Amino acid sequence: MKRQLDNERLLGLVKYSGLESGYVYGYRKVTSNLKGLSEACSKHRVAKLMKLEGIKALRTKAIATASLLLLPITRLLGNLRLLNRIDIR
């Protein structure tokens, strides 16, 4: 009974941590945040609670890949702007 109450309280803190981070953090970072709040919990317990509740961290790899693909385009646009400034006669 006590464990269940602790899990419910801890799950509330996990959800709050997720909302604060925009669900970017995984169980390791959430555990670190909870330990910063002086909560006694293991990463395994946090991972289990997150899995049971369906809380997952957002993957940022696709965003990073997209930004890397845009890098050559922004350089090209920067070069075109530079060419527009040069007065060719």
C-alpha positions as CSV (number, residue, x, y, z in Angstrom):
1,M,0.0,0.0,0.0
2,K,2.8,2.4,0.9
3,R,4.7,1.6,-2.2
4,Q,1.6,2.3,-4.4
5,L,1.1,5.7,-2.7
6,D,4.8,6.5,-3.2
7,N,4.6,5.4,-6.9
8,E,1.6,7.7,-7.4
9,R,3.3,10.6,-5.8
10,L,6.5,9.9,-7.8
11,L,4.5,9.6,-11.0
12,G,3.1,13.1,-10.4
13,L,6.6,14.5,-10.1
14,V,7.7,12.6,-13.2
15,K,4.7,14.1,-15.1
16,Y,5.6,17.6,-13.8
17,S,9.2,17.1,-14.8
18,G,8.1,16.0,-18.3
19,L,5.8,19.0,-18.7
20,E,8.6,21.4,-17.6
21,S,11.0,20.0,-20.2
22,G,8.5,19.6,-22.9
23,Y,8.9,15.8,-22.8
24,V,12.4,16.1,-24.1
25,Y,14.0,14.3,-21.1
26,G,14.2,10.6,-20.8
27,Y,14.2,8.5,-17.7
28,R,17.9,9.3,-16.8
29,K,17.5,13.1,-16.8
30,V,14.1,12.8,-15.1
31,T,15.8,10.7,-12.4
32,S,18.5,13.3,-12.0
33,N,15.9,16.0,-11.6
34,L,14.0,14.0,-9.0
35,K,17.2,13.4,-7.1
36,G,17.8,17.2,-7.2
37,L,14.5,17.5,-5.4
38,S,15.8,15.1,-2.7
39,E,13.5,12.2,-3.9
40,A,14.8,8.7,-3.3
41,C,14.3,6.8,-6.5
42,S,16.3,4.7,-9.0
43,K,16.4,5.1,-12.7
44,H,14.8,1.7,-13.1
45,R,11.8,2.7,-11.0
46,V,11.4,6.0,-13.0
47,A,11.7,4.1,-16.3
48,K,9.1,1.6,-15.2
49,L,6.7,4.3,-14.1
50,M,7.2,6.2,-17.4
51,K,6.7,3.1,-19.4
52,L,3.5,2.1,-17.5
53,E,2.1,5.7,-18.0
54,G,3.2,5.8,-21.7
55,I,5.5,8.8,-21.2
56,K,8.3,8.9,-23.7
57,A,11.0,11.5,-24.5
58,L,10.7,13.2,-27.9
59,R,13.4,12.3,-30.3
60,T,15.4,15.2,-31.4
61,K,17.6,13.4,-33.9
62,A,15.3,14.1,-36.8
63,I,15.4,17.8,-36.0
64,A,19.1,17.8,-35.9
65,T,19.4,16.0,-39.2
66,A,16.9,18.5,-40.8
67,S,19.0,21.4,-39.6
68,L,22.1,19.9,-41.0
69,L,20.4,19.5,-44.3
70,L,19.5,23.2,-44.2
71,L,23.0,24.3,-43.6
72,P,24.2,24.2,-47.2
73,I,21.0,26.0,-48.3
74,T,21.6,28.9,-45.8
75,R,25.2,29.2,-47.0
76,L,24.0,29.3,-50.6
77,L,21.5,32.0,-49.8
78,G,24.1,33.9,-47.9
79,N,26.4,33.8,-51.0
80,L,23.5,35.0,-53.2
81,R,22.9,37.9,-50.9
82,L,26.6,38.8,-51.1
83,L,26.5,38.6,-54.9
84,N,23.5,40.9,-55.0
85,R,25.4,43.5,-53.0
86,I,28.4,43.5,-55.4
87,D,27.8,46.1,-58.1
88,I,28.9,44.4,-61.4
89,R,29.3,46.8,-64.4
